[in-house]
Structure formats: C-alpha cells, structure tokens
C-alpha cells in the first residue's frame, strides 16, 4: 500500500513504523494516548525518514520540506 508513496502522513503507530522501516519519508502526529510520540522519541526518531509533528502547522511545514527534497 505504501510502495511508491513520496510521503506518508499518519496518526497510526503501525503505519509510522512500517513506513519508517520501508525507508519511506513519513510524518506522524500523535493520537490521544501519546504512544506515537513515545516511540518516536525513543526509537524511530533515529531514522532519517521518520518525522513527528506536534500540530497541523508543523505537519504541513514538514511535508512541504520533504516534498521539496524529493524533487529531481
């Protein structure tokens, strides 16, 4: 499902982990439980493809930056 995607935007932990491990740039926002930020802070944040957004403005900014980097 993610294959060929330029950027994945998600608020689901497993989607964030899958995209990260596949090497696909992704931006995750947390859910009500706070577990995505915890995983990002302790593990996935070490990967260059993983990004975390605290709010919608940061999400949009990060996605735009990733898409600009992706251009040939």
N, C-alpha and C positions, 0 to 999 in steps of 0.2 A: 504494500500500500504506500510506503514512503519512498520506494525506489523511484529515482528521477525527480524528487522534490528538491527545490532550491533551498527552502527554509520550512521547518515545521514549527508551528505555534501551538502550544498545548497547555492545558491545566491538569493533565493526567500524568501521574508518575511513570507508569509503564511506557507511555508514548515518549516521554522525555528520555528515559533510559535507553529505549530501543533506538531512537534517532541518534543519540549520542554514540552508542556502540556501533552503529552503522556508518558513523562519520558524516552524518547529515547535520548541517547547522540547524540549531533549534533554540527557541526561546520559550521558557516555561514561566508560567505565573502560578502562584500558589493557590491552593484550594482552602477551604475552611479549616482543615486540620493542621496546616503548616508543615506537612511532611515533605513536600517537594523542596521547600527552602532548606530543610534539614539535610536532605540527600544531596542537594546541590552544594551546600556549604561543606559537607564532609566528604564528598566523593566526586560527583560529576562535574563540579566546578573546575576540576583539574584538566578537563578536556577542552581543547580549543573550540570545539563545535558546540559546546553547551553554554547557554546564556540564561540568566534569570532576570525577570523584570518585576519590580515592586508594584508598578502601576501601569495603566494603559499608555501614558505618555512615554514611559521608559520602554515599553514593549514596541511601540511604533518607531521610536528612535533606533532601537537595536535592530529591528527588522530592516529598516531602511539602510542602515550601515551594512548589514550582511548582504543585502541585495546589490549594493554598490560594489562591494568587494567581489561579488560573483560575476560581474560583467567582464567579458573578454577585453 
